[in-house]
């Protein structure tokens, strides 16, 4: 999800001129760092060394199931059944493949998606919250603030103001 977020930020670069160049260069370096970090973990044997290729495929399938069902993700038991693994193999394999527990991965992915949706300035906070699968506005705001250091509403205001100033500059 972190690499996806960086790629999304590159594609949605909000700046122009020199600021755009600096932003894109920094994001490219961030992406290279993430790739090197992942490669280092693989070389140190921290990931995938005990998993068979069909297990890796099933774990990736489980991830896709999770991401397709952001609004109502399956339980661990349902996810394991749908992926054709037992719960223990799914939990251990998911952590080996993606570096974190299943539902931590899901929460981080939801937060990244929420950030991207707020960056567009096209949706209200409540709409974003529902789209990424949160029902409790207070919990969503707390999780967003913890991840990004700002309330979603404040983040939206800043992004909306930036978008307005971009339009005025054109």
Buried (B, 14 or more C-beta within 10 A) or exposed (E): BBEEBBEBBBEEEBEEEEEEEEBBEEBEEBBEEBEEEBEEBEEEEEBBEEBEEEBBEBBBBBBEBBBEBBEEBBEBEEBBBBBBBEBEBBBBBBBBBBBBEBBEBBBBBBBBBBBBBBBEBEBEBEEBBBBBBBEEBEEBBEBBBEBBEBBBBBBBBBBBEBBEEEEEEE
